[in-house]
Amino acid sequence: MSAVRVGVVGLGRLSEVGYIPALRALDSAELVAVADVQEARCASVAPGVRAYPDAAALVADADVELVVVATPPNAHLEAARAAATAGVAALVEKPPAESFADAAAMAALVPCPWMGLNRRFDPGVDRLRRRVAGFRLPVEVSLEMSIRPSEWGAVTAPPGPLLDLGAHLADLAVWVTGRESVAIRAYRVDEAVARFEIVLDGGHALVTGSHEKSWRESVVVRDAAGARARLRHGGRTRRIAARLSAGRRSPLVMTLAAQLAAACAAIRTGAVDERLATADDGVVVMGIVDAAAASARRDGAWVELAVEGAAACSR
């Protein structure tokens, strides 16, 4: 089976340490084109690869079958639309969009893109999800993710923690439990911390995303009978290990490679891995994020969400 020809749009830090190494580790994918508004980034991150200024130029000239969109979120919809107009599949990095309206517009594209919610491909998340499937309702979930942007080395300033981290955590709250979100209440949303509660149709989830602390990720689930399951990454021990192994590839590469392999398999065979997030999943995530922002503006008032399942995207 031939490798899927892939173009990457947006060559920031995530592409540099994540998507480009992940693509090069796969036999099922071939990096054939890149695009970035900074020409120098193309030469430094993907030397020798055909380069373009933007997604529209890339899909118009390069013979690609999949476009990975890793631009800042305010440019996601434009890049996804360029790919859809050309009839090319796209994988859009989280957060799905800058707003719920943009996420909904993305879900209306034909073909509609997949969403880059790569934590679904973490083997630990997969084990956690299978175990939680047997829990008694209601479930109580605590999700935390932290990273200091200064330690990440971003090329452009990331969005605040609500978009940057809250999108991942909102998706995990729904994905791990298999429950729908019903209402949101924000406790704190600013440039340092996003903390909000999600009422699920079978429990509650408390979400905390922070730009004040070094990398750490934690998901803890408890059920009505006292059963407990948890997943943790990062923390002091992992940071020390990372410093001792300087020069090794980022831990992101494993999950990004698995996600890319799933997208390539879907393109070649039509078989879609259930972990591969859809544009409709992106709508759900941005509905939660937008509701948290609205609650914060209303001094922590509850904001209700529609619980109807989104219509399947057209591919």
TORKOL-4160 file (C-alpha; in steps of 0.2 Angstrom, whole numbers, padded with zeros to 4 digits, m for minus):
315
<pt num="1" X="0000" Y="0000" Z="0000"/>
<pt num="2" X="0007" Y="0017" Z="m0005"/>
<pt num="3" X="0011" Y="0030" Z="0008"/>
<pt num="4" X="m0001" Y="0044" Z="0010"/>
<pt num="5" X="0006" Y="0061" Z="0003"/>
<pt num="6" X="0005" Y="0074" Z="0017"/>
<pt num="7" X="0007" Y="0092" Z="0018"/>
<pt num="8" X="0009" Y="0102" Z="0035"/>
<pt num="9" X="0002" Y="0120" Z="0037"/>
<pt num="10" X="0010" Y="0129" Z="0051"/>
<pt num="11" X="0028" Y="0125" Z="0057"/>
<pt num="12" X="0027" Y="0131" Z="0075"/>
<pt num="13" X="0034" Y="0121" Z="0089"/>
<pt num="14" X="0021" Y="0107" Z="0088"/>
<pt num="15" X="0026" Y="0103" Z="0070"/>
<pt num="16" X="0044" Y="0105" Z="0074"/>
<pt num="17" X="0045" Y="0093" Z="0089"/>
<pt num="18" X="0029" Y="0083" Z="0085"/>
<pt num="19" X="0021" Y="0082" Z="0068"/>
<pt num="20" X="0036" Y="0082" Z="0057"/>
<pt num="21" X="0046" Y="0068" Z="0067"/>
<pt num="22" X="0029" Y="0058" Z="0069"/>
<pt num="23" X="0027" Y="0059" Z="0050"/>
<pt num="24" X="0045" Y="0054" Z="0047"/>
<pt num="25" X="0043" Y="0039" Z="0059"/>
<pt num="26" X="0028" Y="0032" Z="0048"/>
<pt num="27" X="0029" Y="0020" Z="0033"/>
<pt num="28" X="0011" Y="0025" Z="0029"/>
<pt num="29" X="0014" Y="0043" Z="0027"/>
<pt num="30" X="0026" Y="0054" Z="0016"/>
<pt num="31" X="0029" Y="0072" Z="0020"/>
<pt num="32" X="0029" Y="0081" Z="0003"/>
<pt num="33" X="0025" Y="0099" Z="0007"/>
<pt num="34" X="0024" Y="0112" Z="0020"/>
<pt num="35" X="0017" Y="0130" Z="0022"/>
<pt num="36" X="0021" Y="0144" Z="0034"/>
<pt num="37" X="0019" Y="0163" Z="0034"/>
<pt num="38" X="0037" Y="0163" Z="0039"/>
<pt num="39" X="0048" Y="0156" Z="0025"/>
<pt num="40" X="0063" Y="0153" Z="0036"/>
<pt num="41" X="0053" Y="0141" Z="0047"/>
<pt num="42" X="0050" Y="0130" Z="0032"/>
<pt num="43" X="0068" Y="0129" Z="0028"/>
<pt num="44" X="0073" Y="0126" Z="0046"/>
<pt num="45" X="0060" Y="0114" Z="0052"/>
<pt num="46" X="0058" Y="0104" Z="0035"/>
<pt num="47" X="0073" Y="0107" Z="0025"/>
<pt num="48" X="0072" Y="0100" Z="0007"/>
<pt num="49" X="0053" Y="0099" Z="0007"/>
<pt num="50" X="0043" Y="0109" Z="m0005"/>
<pt num="51" X="0037" Y="0125" Z="0004"/>
<pt num="52" X="0022" Y="0137" Z="0002"/>
<pt num="53" X="0016" Y="0153" Z="0011"/>
<pt num="54" X="m0001" Y="0146" Z="0015"/>
<pt num="55" X="m0014" Y="0131" Z="0014"/>
<pt num="56" X="m0022" Y="0138" Z="m0002"/>
<pt num="57" X="m0005" Y="0139" Z="m0011"/>
<pt num="58" X="0000" Y="0121" Z="m0005"/>
<pt num="59" X="m0016" Y="0112" Z="m0010"/>
<pt num="60" X="m0017" Y="0121" Z="m0027"/>
<pt num="61" X="0001" Y="0116" Z="m0032"/>
<pt num="62" X="0006" Y="0101" Z="m0021"/>
<pt num="63" X="m0001" Y="0083" Z="m0025"/>
<pt num="64" X="m0006" Y="0080" Z="m0007"/>
<pt num="65" X="m0020" Y="0068" Z="0000"/>
<pt num="66" X="m0019" Y="0074" Z="0019"/>
<pt num="67" X="m0016" Y="0092" Z="0026"/>
<pt num="68" X="m0011" Y="0093" Z="0044"/>
<pt num="69" X="m0017" Y="0111" Z="0050"/>
<pt num="70" X="m0005" Y="0116" Z="0065"/>
<pt num="71" X="m0007" Y="0135" Z="0063"/>
<pt num="72" X="m0013" Y="0146" Z="0077"/>
<pt num="73" X="m0032" Y="0143" Z="0080"/>
<pt num="74" X="m0038" Y="0159" Z="0072"/>
<pt num="75" X="m0032" Y="0152" Z="0055"/>
<pt num="76" X="m0039" Y="0134" Z="0057"/>
<pt num="77" X="m0055" Y="0137" Z="0048"/>
<pt num="78" X="m0047" Y="0146" Z="0033"/>
<pt num="79" X="m0034" Y="0132" Z="0031"/>
<pt num="80" X="m0047" Y="0118" Z="0033"/>
<pt num="81" X="m0058" Y="0127" Z="0020"/>
<pt num="82" X="m0044" Y="0128" Z="0008"/>
<pt num="83" X="m0041" Y="0109" Z="0010"/>
<pt num="84" X="m0060" Y="0105" Z="0008"/>
<pt num="85" X="m0062" Y="0116" Z="m0007"/>
<pt num="86" X="m0048" Y="0106" Z="m0015"/>
<pt num="87" X="m0056" Y="0090" Z="m0010"/>
<pt num="88" X="m0042" Y="0085" Z="0001"/>
<pt num="89" X="m0044" Y="0077" Z="0019"/>
<pt num="90" X="m0038" Y="0088" Z="0033"/>
<pt num="91" X="m0032" Y="0085" Z="0051"/>
<pt num="92" X="m0034" Y="0101" Z="0062"/>
<pt num="93" X="m0024" Y="0102" Z="0078"/>
<pt num="94" X="m0033" Y="0107" Z="0094"/>
<pt num="95" X="m0041" Y="0118" Z="0099"/>
<pt num="96" X="m0053" Y="0114" Z="0085"/>
<pt num="97" X="m0056" Y="0133" Z="0081"/>
<pt num="98" X="m0056" Y="0150" Z="0089"/>
<pt num="99" X="m0074" Y="0149" Z="0093"/>
<pt num="100" X="m0090" Y="0138" Z="0093"/>
<pt num="101" X="m0096" Y="0147" Z="0077"/>
<pt num="102" X="m0080" Y="0142" Z="0068"/>
<pt num="103" X="m0080" Y="0124" Z="0074"/>
<pt num="104" X="m0098" Y="0123" Z="0067"/>
<pt num="105" X="m0093" Y="0130" Z="0050"/>
<pt num="106" X="m0079" Y="0118" Z="0050"/>
<pt num="107" X="m0091" Y="0103" Z="0053"/>
<pt num="108" X="m0101" Y="0109" Z="0038"/>
<pt num="109" X="m0086" Y="0107" Z="0026"/>
<pt num="110" X="m0086" Y="0093" Z="0013"/>
<pt num="111" X="m0076" Y="0084" Z="0016"/>
<pt num="112" X="m0076" Y="0089" Z="0034"/>
<pt num="113" X="m0059" Y="0088" Z="0043"/>
<pt num="114" X="m0053" Y="0076" Z="0058"/>
<pt num="115" X="m0048" Y="0085" Z="0074"/>
<pt num="116" X="m0031" Y="0083" Z="0082"/>
<pt num="117" X="m0036" Y="0077" Z="0099"/>
<pt num="118" X="m0021" Y="0066" Z="0101"/>
<pt num="119" X="m0023" Y="0062" Z="0119"/>
<pt num="120" X="m0036" Y="0049" Z="0114"/>
<pt num="121" X="m0021" Y="0039" Z="0106"/>
<pt num="122" X="m0012" Y="0038" Z="0123"/>
<pt num="123" X="m0012" Y="0019" Z="0128"/>
<pt num="124" X="m0015" Y="0025" Z="0146"/>
<pt num="125" X="m0031" Y="0034" Z="0141"/>
<pt num="126" X="m0037" Y="0019" Z="0131"/>
<pt num="127" X="m0035" Y="0008" Z="0146"/>
<pt num="128" X="m0043" Y="0021" Z="0158"/>
<pt num="129" X="m0058" Y="0022" Z="0146"/>
<pt num="130" X="m0061" Y="0003" Z="0145"/>
<pt num="131" X="m0060" Y="0002" Z="0164"/>
<pt num="132" X="m0072" Y="0017" Z="0167"/>
<pt num="133" X="m0084" Y="0009" Z="0155"/>
<pt num="134" X="m0088" Y="m0003" Z="0169"/>
<pt num="135" X="m0090" Y="0010" Z="0183"/>
<pt num="136" X="m0107" Y="0013" Z="0191"/>
<pt num="137" X="m0115" Y="0030" Z="0189"/>
<pt num="138" X="m0113" Y="0044" Z="0194"/>
<pt num="139" X="m0095" Y="0046" Z="0190"/>
<pt num="140" X="m0084" Y="0060" Z="0197"/>
<pt num="141" X="m0069" Y="0065" Z="0186"/>
<pt num="142" X="m0055" Y="0077" Z="0190"/>
<pt num="143" X="m0044" Y="0082" Z="0175"/>
<pt num="144" X="m0029" Y="0093" Z="0176"/>
<pt num="145" X="m0016" Y="0099" Z="0163"/>
<pt num="146" X="m0002" Y="0111" Z="0165"/>
<pt num="147" X="0012" Y="0118" Z="0155"/>
<pt num="148" X="0022" Y="0134" Z="0156"/>
<pt num="149" X="0023" Y="0142" Z="0139"/>
<pt num="150" X="0040" Y="0148" Z="0142"/>
<pt num="151" X="0046" Y="0130" Z="0144"/>
<pt num="152" X="0037" Y="0124" Z="0128"/>
<pt num="153" X="0047" Y="0136" Z="0117"/>
<pt num="154" X="0032" Y="0142" Z="0106"/>
<pt num="155" X="0036" Y="0152" Z="0091"/>
<pt num="156" X="0020" Y="0162" Z="0093"/>
<pt num="157" X="0011" Y="0166" Z="0109"/>
<pt num="158" X="m0001" Y="0152" Z="0113"/>
<pt num="159" X="m0020" Y="0156" Z="0117"/>
<pt num="160" X="m0025" Y="0156" Z="0135"/>
<pt num="161" X="m0026" Y="0140" Z="0145"/>
<pt num="162" X="m0045" Y="0139" Z="0141"/>
<pt num="163" X="m0042" Y="0136" Z="0123"/>
<pt num="164" X="m0024" Y="0129" Z="0124"/>
<pt num="165" X="m0028" Y="0116" Z="0138"/>
<pt num="166" X="m0046" Y="0116" Z="0141"/>
<pt num="167" X="m0050" Y="0109" Z="0124"/>
<pt num="168" X="m0040" Y="0093" Z="0127"/>
<pt num="169" X="m0048" Y="0091" Z="0144"/>
<pt num="170" X="m0065" Y="0095" Z="0139"/>
<pt num="171" X="m0063" Y="0081" Z="0126"/>
<pt num="172" X="m0056" Y="0069" Z="0138"/>
<pt num="173" X="m0070" Y="0072" Z="0150"/>
<pt num="174" X="m0083" Y="0066" Z="0137"/>
<pt num="175" X="m0072" Y="0053" Z="0129"/>
<pt num="176" X="m0066" Y="0044" Z="0144"/>
<pt num="177" X="m0083" Y="0043" Z="0152"/>
<pt num="178" X="m0093" Y="0040" Z="0137"/>
<pt num="179" X="m0106" Y="0053" Z="0144"/>
<pt num="180" X="m0113" Y="0069" Z="0136"/>
<pt num="181" X="m0110" Y="0087" Z="0143"/>
<pt num="182" X="m0126" Y="0095" Z="0150"/>
<pt num="183" X="m0120" Y="0111" Z="0158"/>
<pt num="184" X="m0105" Y="0121" Z="0163"/>
<pt num="185" X="m0100" Y="0132" Z="0177"/>
<pt num="186" X="m0083" Y="0142" Z="0177"/>
<pt num="187" X="m0074" Y="0145" Z="0193"/>
<pt num="188" X="m0059" Y="0154" Z="0185"/>
<pt num="189" X="m0055" Y="0159" Z="0168"/>
<pt num="190" X="m0040" Y="0171" Z="0164"/>
<pt num="191" X="m0023" Y="0171" Z="0156"/>
<pt num="192" X="m0015" Y="0159" Z="0169"/>
<pt num="193" X="m0029" Y="0147" Z="0174"/>
<pt num="194" X="m0045" Y="0140" Z="0167"/>
<pt num="195" X="m0055" Y="0130" Z="0180"/>
<pt num="196" X="m0073" Y="0124" Z="0176"/>
<pt num="197" X="m0086" Y="0111" Z="0181"/>
<pt num="198" X="m0095" Y="0100" Z="0168"/>
<pt num="199" X="m0111" Y="0092" Z="0172"/>
<pt num="200" X="m0112" Y="0076" Z="0163"/>
<pt num="201" X="m0127" Y="0065" Z="0160"/>
<pt num="202" X="m0121" Y="0053" Z="0173"/>
<pt num="203" X="m0109" Y="0063" Z="0184"/>
<pt num="204" X="m0098" Y="0078" Z="0185"/>
<pt num="205" X="m0081" Y="0083" Z="0179"/>
<pt num="206" X="m0069" Y="0096" Z="0187"/>
<pt num="207" X="m0057" Y="0103" Z="0174"/>
<pt num="208" X="m0041" Y="0113" Z="0178"/>
<pt num="209" X="m0029" Y="0120" Z="0164"/>
<pt num="210" X="m0014" Y="0130" Z="0170"/>
<pt num="211" X="0000" Y="0140" Z="0162"/>
<pt num="212" X="0007" Y="0143" Z="0179"/>
<pt num="213" X="0015" Y="0126" Z="0182"/>
<pt num="214" X="0027" Y="0114" Z="0172"/>
<pt num="215" X="0020" Y="0100" Z="0162"/>
<pt num="216" X="0009" Y="0088" Z="0171"/>
<pt num="217" X="m0007" Y="0079" Z="0166"/>
<pt num="218" X="m0019" Y="0069" Z="0177"/>
<pt num="219" X="m0036" Y="0061" Z="0175"/>
<pt num="220" X="m0044" Y="0053" Z="0190"/>
<pt num="221" X="m0061" Y="0045" Z="0189"/>
<pt num="222" X="m0072" Y="0038" Z="0204"/>
<pt num="223" X="m0088" Y="0029" Z="0203"/>
<pt num="224" X="m0104" Y="0028" Z="0215"/>
<pt num="225" X="m0097" Y="0012" Z="0222"/>
<pt num="226" X="m0080" Y="0019" Z="0227"/>
<pt num="227" X="m0070" Y="0012" Z="0212"/>
<pt num="228" X="m0056" Y="0023" Z="0206"/>
<pt num="229" X="m0045" Y="0024" Z="0191"/>
<pt num="230" X="m0032" Y="0036" Z="0186"/>
<pt num="231" X="m0019" Y="0042" Z="0174"/>
<pt num="232" X="m0004" Y="0053" Z="0177"/>
<pt num="233" X="0010" Y="0060" Z="0166"/>
<pt num="234" X="0023" Y="0073" Z="0169"/>
<pt num="235" X="0028" Y="0080" Z="0186"/>
<pt num="236" X="0045" Y="0082" Z="0194"/>
<pt num="237" X="0052" Y="0064" Z="0190"/>
<pt num="238" X="0047" Y="0065" Z="0172"/>
<pt num="239" X="0055" Y="0083" Z="0170"/>
<pt num="240" X="0071" Y="0077" Z="0177"/>
<pt num="241" X="0071" Y="0062" Z="0166"/>
<pt num="242" X="0068" Y="0073" Z="0151"/>
<pt num="243" X="0083" Y="0084" Z="0155"/>
<pt num="244" X="0094" Y="0069" Z="0157"/>
<pt num="245" X="0088" Y="0063" Z="0140"/>
<pt num="246" X="0090" Y="0079" Z="0131"/>
<pt num="247" X="0090" Y="0077" Z="0112"/>
<pt num="248" X="0078" Y="0063" Z="0112"/>
<pt num="249" X="0061" Y="0065" Z="0103"/>
<pt num="250" X="0046" Y="0072" Z="0112"/>
<pt num="251" X="0034" Y="0061" Z="0120"/>
<pt num="252" X="0021" Y="0069" Z="0109"/>
<pt num="253" X="0028" Y="0060" Z="0094"/>
<pt num="254" X="0020" Y="0043" Z="0099"/>
<pt num="255" X="0002" Y="0049" Z="0100"/>
<pt num="256" X="0004" Y="0060" Z="0085"/>
<pt num="257" X="0011" Y="0046" Z="0075"/>
<pt num="258" X="m0003" Y="0035" Z="0080"/>
<pt num="259" X="m0016" Y="0048" Z="0076"/>
<pt num="260" X="m0008" Y="0051" Z="0059"/>
<pt num="261" X="m0007" Y="0033" Z="0055"/>
<pt num="262" X="m0026" Y="0031" Z="0059"/>
<pt num="263" X="m0030" Y="0046" Z="0047"/>
<pt num="264" X="m0019" Y="0038" Z="0033"/>
<pt num="265" X="m0028" Y="0021" Z="0036"/>
<pt num="266" X="m0045" Y="0029" Z="0034"/>
<pt num="267" X="m0039" Y="0038" Z="0018"/>
<pt num="268" X="m0032" Y="0021" Z="0011"/>
<pt num="269" X="m0045" Y="0009" Z="0017"/>
<pt num="270" X="m0060" Y="0019" Z="0023"/>
<pt num="271" X="m0059" Y="0010" Z="0040"/>
<pt num="272" X="m0060" Y="0024" Z="0053"/>
<pt num="273" X="m0052" Y="0021" Z="0070"/>
<pt num="274" X="m0065" Y="0027" Z="0084"/>
<pt num="275" X="m0051" Y="0037" Z="0092"/>
<pt num="276" X="m0049" Y="0048" Z="0077"/>
<pt num="277" X="m0059" Y="0064" Z="0082"/>
<pt num="278" X="m0072" Y="0071" Z="0070"/>
<pt num="279" X="m0077" Y="0089" Z="0066"/>
<pt num="280" X="m0093" Y="0085" Z="0076"/>
<pt num="281" X="m0082" Y="0081" Z="0091"/>
<pt num="282" X="m0074" Y="0098" Z="0088"/>
<pt num="283" X="m0091" Y="0106" Z="0089"/>
<pt num="284" X="m0094" Y="0097" Z="0106"/>
<pt num="285" X="m0077" Y="0103" Z="0113"/>
<pt num="286" X="m0079" Y="0121" Z="0107"/>
<pt num="287" X="m0097" Y="0121" Z="0114"/>
<pt num="288" X="m0090" Y="0117" Z="0131"/>
<pt num="289" X="m0076" Y="0129" Z="0130"/>
<pt num="290" X="m0087" Y="0143" Z="0124"/>
<pt num="291" X="m0099" Y="0139" Z="0138"/>
<pt num="292" X="m0085" Y="0140" Z="0151"/>
<pt num="293" X="m0080" Y="0158" Z="0144"/>
<pt num="294" X="m0099" Y="0163" Z="0145"/>
<pt num="295" X="m0100" Y="0157" Z="0163"/>
<pt num="296" X="m0085" Y="0167" Z="0168"/>
<pt num="297" X="m0092" Y="0182" Z="0160"/>
<pt num="298" X="m0108" Y="0179" Z="0170"/>
<pt num="299" X="m0098" Y="0177" Z="0187"/>
<pt num="300" X="m0099" Y="0158" Z="0187"/>
<pt num="301" X="m0118" Y="0156" Z="0182"/>
<pt num="302" X="m0122" Y="0139" Z="0175"/>
<pt num="303" X="m0123" Y="0138" Z="0156"/>
<pt num="304" X="m0134" Y="0124" Z="0149"/>
<pt num="305" X="m0128" Y="0115" Z="0133"/>
<pt num="306" X="m0139" Y="0105" Z="0120"/>
<pt num="307" X="m0136" Y="0087" Z="0122"/>
<pt num="308" X="m0142" Y="0081" Z="0105"/>
<pt num="309" X="m0129" Y="0071" Z="0096"/>
<pt num="310" X="m0121" Y="0081" Z="0081"/>
<pt num="311" X="m0125" Y="0074" Z="0064"/>
<pt num="312" X="m0111" Y="0064" Z="0056"/>
<pt num="313" X="m0099" Y="0074" Z="0045"/>
<pt num="314" X="m0099" Y="0071" Z="0026"/>
<pt num="315" X="m0083" Y="0064" Z="0020"/>
